[in-house]
Amino acid sequence: MDITSAKTAPYWWDAVDASRTRDPIGGDADVDVAIIGAGFTGLWCAYHLARLDPALRIVVIEKDHVGFGASGRNGGWCHAEYPLGHEQLVQDCGHDAAMAHMRALFASVDEIGMIAAEEGIDCEYVKGGVLTVARSDLQMTYAHEEVESARSFGLTDDDIRLLDGDEARDALNATGVIGAVWHAHGAAIHPAKLVHGLASVVEAQGVTIYEGTEVTGVSRSVVRTDGGDVRAPMIVVAMEGYRSNLPGEKRRVIPLYSLMVATEPLPDDVWGEIGLSARQTFGDFRNLIIYGQRTGDGRLAFGGRGAPYHWGSAIEPGFDIDDDVHRELTAVLTELFPQIAGYEITHRWGGPLGVSRDWRPSVTVDHGKGIAWAGGYVGDGVNTAHLAGQTLAELITRTDTERTALPWVNHRWPTWEPEPLRWIGINAGLALAKAADRTEQRTGKHSRKADLGLWFRGRSRRRR
Ligand SMILES: Cc1cc2nc3c(=O)[nH]c(=O)nc-3n(C[C@H](O)[C@H](O)[C@H](O)COP(=O)(O)OP(=O)(O)OC[C@H]3O[C@@H](n4cnc5c(N)ncnc54)[C@H](O)[C@@H]3O)c2cc1C
């Protein structure tokens, strides 16, 4: 499959007006809450704030346009995963708090579907669950381990289930599938339709969104932008992978690139062979993450890690396109589904997601300093950003709920190492994950390289 003629922009953007359609800020302003970033975190926070207290004056300040960041570019997996897995969460905060956190993530998947339906946002939400397929005996061992661990944690068949070979191939007939784990709490969505729909809904609630307005600095109660200062007693930094754009923030959350490709719409007979009839999102048990979905209009949208970390936490439009990584992704896709080899790759793109030094997401509100933030979702941000935005809104309005007591609230991140250690460590980790996959494929045994490569996660065992 040739990638050179593919459009170099997110496939999702074809369905929305991905340009600056809103005015930039026209001078100084005084508001109650100023939110930086018009992605899922910022817009969900605005949405829930406006519902909790309709009198609040809220602005969202966006450098480019709504959904320009990861929220308009992702794989559309709206799923309930904690980046380090529930076992780590139990170690960090105990069983009951970990279970409360996981249940809140599960509930959030349903709430996104309900709110989209209530607010008339057609984001192609279908809750078909998530399939992680096993394509070798070793991967099947990982599948068993995952389900056993979920059982001992207290999850049931309604949450997660092991599929045997026939069941797994019925669901997803990729090459070499011998089993799978099915996670119930996951939906496929069209991310750009969700983020743009949400923006219109918050505007109807009375929130102002400024596009084309770059935040150049944040100090106590003031957001400085290229078009004027915004004074607010509460400032919410909702920039995730882009947070390194702010002065002095390069070591808090680093931008790690994930890249994607999309095929042309595939005919029904090809889908008859592949499956995914419930639009389950899918991946497998390799170390270097891959993720895919059957889109609402019958394409395969498929992505993975593997793009390098760029020196100094840099973010540049040129990093969205990487011929080598896009070719590798296309090769993996056709290895999984040889029947699509004759079809076109129509789009390829990428973008940065946010990774904190300890790989733990956080929702933080400091009333004393009038500053709040959320992020560090490590590629699991579509659903998590909703839970984060809702929790931010509750914390800001001092509304106590079961969410405001979750263990990630006010979790403080350690900072990343200075360069060159950061660059060396992260890129070595990525290279080791890739090498571990090759070794595991060749030997059929777990590779120590996978564990070594994860030194920077603060955890020894691999997870998605
Ligand atoms: C290719 C890719 C695939 C992914 N796939 C999935 C997936 O399938 N499932 C999943 O759960 N997660 C996925 N993720 C991660 C997920 O998309 C993110 O975690 C989530 O969207 C983050 O939302 P956010 O609102 O916090 O940040 P963003 O959506 O990144 O929004 C931040 C906003 O801040 C703006 N901004 C930047 N600098 C400034 C400035 N100086 N002033 C003002 N505004 C500024 C940006 O333009 C941007 O719009 C993926 C990410 C990528 C990149």
The ligand as a Gaussian input file, in Angstrom:
#p B3LYP/6-31G(d) Opt

LIG

0 1
 C       -2.431000      10.191000      17.316000
 C       -3.044000      10.062000      18.688000
 C       -3.867000       8.977000      18.954000
 C       -4.458000       8.853000      20.219000
 N       -5.375000       7.855000      20.402000
 C       -6.062000       7.798000      21.569000
 C       -7.134000       6.880000      21.711000
 O       -7.521000       6.193000      20.765000
 N       -7.745000       6.811000      22.916000
 C       -7.369000       7.598000      23.970000
 O       -7.935000       7.460000      25.054000
 N       -6.404000       8.537000      23.831000
 C       -5.767000       8.677000      22.653000
 N       -4.829000       9.647000      22.478000
 C       -4.608000      10.620000      23.574000
 C       -5.761000      11.616000      23.685000
 O       -6.150000      12.060000      22.406000
 C       -5.320000      12.815000      24.550000
 O       -4.850000      12.338000      25.785000
 C       -6.459000      13.785000      24.822000
 O       -7.137000      14.128000      23.635000
 C       -5.908000      15.043000      25.503000
 O       -6.901000      16.031000      25.518000
 P       -6.557000      17.458000      26.073000
 O       -7.751000      18.302000      25.884000
 O       -6.012000      17.337000      27.452000
 O       -5.344000      17.973000      25.159000
 P       -5.367000      18.404000      23.616000
 O       -6.508000      17.835000      22.883000
 O       -4.002000      18.109000      23.088000
 O       -5.628000      19.972000      23.677000
 C       -4.652000      20.906000      24.061000
 C       -4.929000      22.190000      23.286000
 O       -4.048000      23.224000      23.746000
 C       -3.774000      24.050000      22.634000
 N       -2.576000      24.851000      22.897000
 C       -1.284000      24.477000      22.787000
 N       -0.460000      25.479000      23.090000
 C       -1.253000      26.537000      23.421000
 C       -1.003000      27.882000      23.829000
 N        0.237000      28.335000      24.008000
 N       -2.055000      28.706000      24.060000
 C       -3.338000      28.250000      23.912000
 N       -3.625000      26.990000      23.520000
 C       -2.598000      26.135000      23.295000
 C       -3.592000      23.065000      21.499000
 O       -3.725000      23.690000      20.232000
 C       -4.681000      22.052000      21.789000
 O       -5.873000      22.302000      21.078000
 C       -4.195000       9.807000      21.241000
 C       -3.354000      10.886000      20.978000
 C       -2.791000      11.023000      19.713000
 C       -1.907000      12.207000      19.442000

